[in-house]
Amino acid sequence: MLLQDKRTGSLIEVAEIVDLVNPAKDKITGRVQSGEEEQDKEPIAKETLIFPSGESLPRCWVDADYREPDAPGA
């Protein structure tokens, strides 16, 4: 799966999809797609990633408390 770094615009190949969808993990292991040579895997913070279409990652992938209401009484 490819995502995009919202700071640089670089594409990131996600190495472990399980880490991406686990809200308890704040980083994924991925490869920056730049140049023709395959880059080494590195940890990448989820907060810097978006879909190539510009959409944010689903809240249930990044927030372990996604089921909790945002405000008291909501």
Secondary structure, DSSP 8 states (H G I E B T S, - for coil): -EEEETTT--EEEES-HHHHH-TT-SEEEEEEE-SSS----EEEEGGGEE-TTS-B--HHHH-TTTTS-SSTT-
